[in-house]
Amino acid sequence: MVENKIRILVAKPGLDGHDRGAKVVAAALRDAGMEVIYTGLRQTPEMVVNAAVQEDVDVIALSILSGAHMTHFPAVLELMREHGIADEVLLTGGGIIPDEDIEALMEQGTGRLFGPGTNTGDIIAYIRDWNESRP
Amino acid sequence: MDEHANHDVLIEGVLNGEWRATARAISIVEDLRPGRVEILARLYLAGRSSSVCGITGPSGAGKSTLVDALASRYRDADERVGIVCVDPTSPFSGGALLGDRIRMNEIVVDPGVFIRSMATRGSRGGLGRAAREVISIVEATGTERVIVETVGVGQIELDIAEAADTVVVVLVPESGDGIQAMKAGLMEIGDVFVVNKADRDGADGLLIEIESVLALRTGQEWSPPVLTTIASQGQGIEELAEAIDTHRQWLVSSGEGERRRRHRIVSYVKEIVLDALATGLWEEGGYSDKLDESLQEIMAGRKDPFSAAEEIVSASRMLESLNMDTD
């Protein structure tokens, strides 16, 4: 009878106003059977982590197209650690992020990050795999 | 770690108003995970009584913006607020897109506000029960106010009406012509009516129309007020807060609140009993096999579903009396 649904927060931190990508991903995740909490534009790291705690999500997905990824991802990670959810919640996301930055961010503790043109199926598969490999 | 020790900490956290523990407890209840009953039972006894207000209406009526404004008003009075936003689960994928936080920018980082988005899922026993259980957890945190927001479609808003003390129905001038034709449900469950986006054309007409529909609601002691708001500018929010409080006082003074509470408890216990019986029968009693046997015959047109059910019921009764004899 246990019904474990994957809950995922999709957010756009920062000031860029392009949320089409985030919306496409949010809809794809819903169609894959997940519960998607979509918070929309201009989210601060505090708003993101606060929502993640209250919604008890398994995954946080950030969409960043502004080039500010080296600021936002570490800021969210830091707050996740402060709130004690860094070990159990996956931080992933995507946007226009150079490969070397992706590497650097993953070293800091993010999950996989996805570039432009990613198939939503790859994102879904990644999240499902992560969820199943959890202890 | 011992499972029970775990829940002690969790329950303690909820009672201390810690949002993380509250969020976790809600997930356990929603997912029907082990520990669910213990958590609900203990929080029920410790429960404090918040004022539970349901806000419903068609999509696009500005419900989330109204909830945002109302919650801000409560925060100004230093009251803590718990908000549960309910949206439908897609029956095809089982997923849901929960976007109510988008319009709650005033309050999303306020530590005195807890917001939880909830999908209707399979809602065994109706959404009323799932929502009520989530509400009871939020109540146990000691928030003075609980607001439940739902889109007014289908069965959802009727279920929420069951779970809330006061139901606010939100409409907009665009809802206009539809009122007369609107499903009886929405017009019958409202304790307070709000015409939001009242600066738009057609607001006055809608106001008159709502009042004429409400005039047909006879035999009730409470006559629902019809208010106007412009939630995005905070207009009319004070009056709405007052109307909600007036209704709550009426619930107490008229005895109606007591009557509703009694009704709610009876139906809750009945649901729990039904659940327990069903689990005993299908999962533990092995009657699923018996049903499978009958299935073939029903498919082949040799047996009707009523006889199949009757066989299962009498077999389970027989088993029960055998059990009692051996005790």
Interface residues (C-beta under 8 A of the other chain):
Chain A: M1 V2 E3 N4 K5 R7 A26 A27 L29 R30 D31 A32 G33 M34 E35 V36 I37 Y38 T39 G40 T44 E46 M47 N50 A51 V53 Q54 E55 D56 H83 G84 I85
Chain B: W19 R20 T22 A23 R24 I26 S27 E30 D31 L32 R33 P34 T89 S90 S93 G94 G95 A96 L97 L98 G99 R101 I102 V108 V109 F114 I115 R116 S117 A119 R121 G122 T279 E283
